């Protein structure tokens, strides 16, 4: 297996995708019903806040790694996450929703990223993106807004590639310097963080998941499938798959 890290693919991929949200049905005049609004607004505020990080600490950790190609790709990745925040904020503004100034889950994830090395920061990002994939899949099902559905579908495609980007980073840049015991410890902590944060999300936004038709077992199955995908990527010979093969990311997770 080639272990030479080459992030030129990721730079080209992120650069080539910067205009993808311009083709969404922005003229859509659909207004959320009061029931839809009650289901989606609290969760939208949470995830819009979570996507808005400037990534300063992560960039500093990446700069210390000394791989300019990775740093350039990481900047573009962070810009893509900020684009998600901007698009969600634009939809919220059209629907008359206020943005959240703070959120406890976002604060916890940022605290974990800021107080650990790059390997743990990547693990934390993988957890956040795993939860996000289940959330956006549910959000798409819980609304009849064509615009919000299109936003969710596009973000799901993006998050699939974000998973692959982080797995590629962890495999080719971080794992050679990490012992087997430490990798196992990281994996255990990630599992605890994943199911802990996802469980709290499910409890707080149960109405959204019920509106999407996700019962508790469906919710766990969605998480498990994304987790299984991560393990498949981690053990495969090449985690970089052409984006044309990733349209399935916009479909239901199960």
C-alpha positions as CSV (number, residue, x, y, z in Angstrom):
1,X,0.0,0.0,0.0
2,X,1.3,3.5,-0.9
3,X,1.9,5.4,2.3
4,X,3.0,8.7,0.7
5,X,0.4,11.4,1.7
6,X,-0.7,13.3,-1.3
7,X,-3.4,15.9,-0.7
8,X,-3.5,17.4,-4.2
9,X,-6.7,15.4,-4.9
10,X,-8.4,17.0,-1.9
11,X,-7.4,20.5,-2.8
12,X,-8.7,20.0,-6.4
13,X,-11.9,18.4,-5.0
14,X,-12.7,21.2,-2.5
15,X,-11.8,23.9,-5.0
16,X,-14.0,22.4,-7.7
17,X,-17.1,22.2,-5.4
18,X,-17.2,25.8,-4.2
19,X,-20.2,26.8,-6.3
20,X,-22.3,23.8,-5.7
21,X,-25.0,25.5,-3.5
22,X,-25.8,28.2,-6.2
23,X,-27.9,25.7,-8.1
24,X,-30.3,25.0,-5.2
25,X,-33.9,26.0,-5.6
26,X,-33.5,29.4,-3.8
27,X,-36.6,30.9,-5.3
28,X,-38.6,28.3,-3.4
29,X,-41.4,30.1,-1.6
30,X,-42.4,27.2,0.7
31,X,-43.0,28.3,4.3
32,X,-42.6,25.8,7.0
33,X,-45.8,24.9,8.8
34,X,-45.9,25.6,12.5
35,X,-45.4,21.9,13.3
36,X,-42.5,21.6,10.9
37,X,-40.9,24.7,12.4
38,X,-41.3,23.2,15.9
39,X,-39.6,20.1,14.8
40,X,-36.7,21.5,12.8
41,X,-35.9,25.0,14.1
42,X,-34.1,24.0,17.4
43,X,-31.9,21.4,15.6
44,X,-31.2,23.8,12.7
45,X,-29.9,26.4,15.2
46,X,-27.7,23.8,16.8
47,X,-26.1,22.6,13.6
48,X,-25.8,26.0,12.0
49,X,-23.8,27.1,15.0
50,X,-21.7,23.9,14.9
51,X,-20.7,24.4,11.3
52,X,-19.5,28.0,11.8
53,X,-16.1,27.4,13.5
54,X,-13.1,29.3,12.1
55,X,-10.9,26.2,12.8
56,X,-8.0,28.4,14.1
57,X,-6.8,25.8,16.6
58,X,-7.0,22.9,14.1
59,X,-5.1,24.9,11.5
60,X,-2.4,25.7,14.1
61,X,-2.1,22.0,14.9
62,X,-1.9,21.1,11.2
63,X,0.8,23.8,10.6
64,X,3.0,22.2,13.3
65,X,2.7,18.9,11.4
66,X,4.8,20.5,8.6
67,X,2.8,19.2,5.6
68,X,1.9,22.2,3.4
69,X,-0.4,20.1,1.1
70,X,-2.5,19.0,4.1
71,X,-2.7,22.5,5.5
72,X,-4.0,23.8,2.2
73,X,-6.6,21.1,1.9
74,X,-7.6,21.6,5.5
75,X,-8.2,25.3,4.9
76,X,-10.6,24.4,2.1
77,X,-12.3,21.8,4.2
78,X,-13.0,24.4,7.0
79,X,-14.2,26.8,4.3
80,X,-16.7,24.1,3.1
81,X,-18.0,23.7,6.7
82,X,-18.4,27.4,7.0
83,X,-20.3,27.4,3.7
84,X,-22.7,24.9,5.3
85,X,-23.3,27.4,8.2
86,X,-23.8,30.2,5.7
87,X,-26.4,28.2,3.6
88,X,-28.2,27.0,6.7
89,X,-28.2,30.6,8.0
90,X,-29.6,31.9,4.7
91,X,-32.5,29.3,4.9
92,X,-33.1,30.2,8.5
93,X,-33.3,33.9,7.7
94,X,-35.8,33.2,4.9
95,X,-37.9,31.4,7.5
96,X,-37.6,34.1,10.1
97,X,-35.5,31.9,12.5
98,X,-33.0,33.3,14.9
99,X,-29.4,31.9,15.0
100,X,-28.0,30.4,18.2
101,X,-25.2,32.4,19.8
102,X,-24.0,29.5,21.9
103,X,-24.7,25.7,22.0
104,X,-23.5,23.3,24.7
105,X,-22.7,20.5,22.2
106,X,-20.7,22.8,20.0
107,X,-18.9,24.1,23.0
108,X,-18.0,20.5,24.2
109,X,-16.7,19.5,20.7
110,X,-14.6,22.7,20.4
111,X,-13.2,22.2,23.9
112,X,-12.2,18.6,23.1
113,X,-10.5,19.7,19.8
114,X,-8.7,22.6,21.5
115,X,-7.3,20.5,24.4
116,X,-5.9,17.5,22.5
117,X,-3.4,16.8,19.7
118,X,-4.2,16.7,16.1
119,X,-5.1,12.9,16.2
120,X,-7.7,13.5,18.8
121,X,-9.0,16.5,17.0
122,X,-9.5,14.5,13.9
123,X,-11.3,11.8,15.9
124,X,-13.6,14.4,17.4
125,X,-14.4,15.7,13.9
126,X,-15.2,12.2,12.7
127,X,-17.6,11.8,15.6
128,X,-19.3,15.2,14.8
129,X,-19.6,14.3,11.1
130,X,-21.0,10.8,11.8
131,X,-23.7,12.4,14.0
132,X,-24.3,15.0,11.3
133,X,-25.0,12.4,8.6
134,X,-27.7,10.9,10.7
135,X,-29.1,14.3,11.6
136,X,-29.2,15.7,8.0
137,X,-30.8,12.4,6.8
138,X,-33.6,12.8,9.4
139,X,-33.9,16.6,8.7
140,X,-34.5,15.9,5.0
141,X,-37.3,13.5,5.8
142,X,-38.9,15.7,8.4
143,X,-39.7,18.6,6.1
144,X,-41.6,19.2,2.9
145,X,-39.5,22.2,2.0
146,X,-37.9,21.5,-1.4
147,X,-35.1,24.0,-0.5
148,X,-34.3,22.5,2.9
149,X,-34.4,19.0,1.4
150,X,-31.9,20.0,-1.4
151,X,-29.6,21.6,1.2
152,X,-29.7,18.4,3.3
153,X,-29.0,16.3,0.2
154,X,-26.0,18.4,-0.7
155,X,-24.6,18.5,2.8
156,X,-24.9,14.7,3.0
157,X,-22.7,14.4,-0.1
158,X,-20.2,16.8,1.4
159,X,-20.2,15.0,4.7
160,X,-19.4,11.7,3.0
161,X,-16.3,13.2,1.5
162,X,-15.4,14.8,4.8
163,X,-15.4,11.4,6.4
164,X,-13.1,10.2,3.7
165,X,-10.8,13.2,4.0
166,X,-10.4,12.7,7.8
167,X,-9.8,9.0,7.3
168,X,-7.2,9.7,4.7
169,X,-5.5,12.2,7.0
170,X,-5.6,9.8,9.9
171,X,-4.3,6.9,7.9
172,X,-1.4,8.6,6.0
173,X,-0.3,11.3,8.4
174,X,-1.2,10.3,11.9
175,X,-1.2,6.6,12.3
176,X,2.5,5.8,11.5
177,X,3.5,7.7,14.7
178,X,0.8,6.2,16.8
179,X,1.2,2.8,18.6
180,X,-1.5,0.1,18.5
181,X,-2.5,0.5,22.1
182,X,-2.9,4.3,21.7
183,X,-5.0,3.7,18.6
184,X,-7.3,1.4,20.5
185,X,-7.7,3.9,23.3
186,X,-8.6,6.6,20.7
187,X,-11.1,4.3,19.1
188,X,-12.8,3.6,22.5
189,X,-13.0,7.2,23.4
190,X,-14.4,8.0,20.0
191,X,-17.1,5.3,20.4
192,X,-18.1,6.7,23.9
193,X,-18.2,10.3,22.5
194,X,-20.2,9.2,19.4
195,X,-22.9,7.3,21.2
196,X,-23.0,9.7,24.1
197,X,-23.4,12.8,22.0
198,X,-25.8,11.1,19.6
199,X,-27.9,9.8,22.4
200,X,-28.2,13.3,23.9
201,X,-29.1,14.7,20.5
202,X,-31.8,12.1,20.1
203,X,-33.3,12.9,23.5
204,X,-33.3,16.6,22.9
205,X,-34.6,16.5,19.3
206,X,-36.8,13.4,19.6
207,X,-39.7,15.3,17.8
208,X,-37.5,15.8,14.7
209,X,-36.5,12.1,14.5
210,X,-40.1,11.0,15.1
211,X,-41.3,13.3,12.3
212,X,-38.7,11.7,10.1
213,X,-40.0,8.2,11.0
214,X,-36.8,7.3,12.9
215,X,-37.6,5.3,16.0
216,X,-34.8,4.6,18.5
217,X,-33.6,1.5,16.7
218,X,-33.6,3.2,13.3
219,X,-31.5,6.0,14.9
220,X,-28.9,3.5,16.3
221,X,-28.9,1.6,13.0
222,X,-28.1,4.9,11.1
223,X,-25.2,5.6,13.5
224,X,-23.9,2.1,13.2
225,X,-24.0,2.1,9.4
226,X,-21.9,5.3,9.3
227,X,-19.6,3.8,11.9
228,X,-19.3,0.7,9.8
229,X,-18.5,2.8,6.7
230,X,-15.7,4.4,8.6
231,X,-14.2,1.1,9.6
232,X,-14.5,-0.1,6.0
233,X,-12.6,3.0,4.8
234,X,-10.0,2.6,7.5
235,X,-9.2,-1.0,6.5
236,X,-9.6,-0.6,2.7
237,X,-6.7,-0.3,0.3
238,X,-7.7,3.2,-0.9
239,X,-10.2,5.4,0.9
240,X,-10.3,8.0,-1.9
241,X,-13.3,7.2,-4.2
242,X,-14.3,9.4,-7.1
243,X,-17.1,11.7,-6.1
244,X,-19.3,10.4,-8.9
245,X,-19.6,7.2,-6.9
246,X,-20.8,9.0,-3.8
247,X,-24.3,10.0,-4.9
248,X,-25.6,7.4,-2.5
249,X,-24.6,9.7,0.4
250,X,-27.7,11.8,-0.4
251,X,-30.0,8.8,0.0
252,X,-31.3,7.5,3.3
253,X,-28.7,5.8,5.4
254,X,-30.6,2.5,5.6
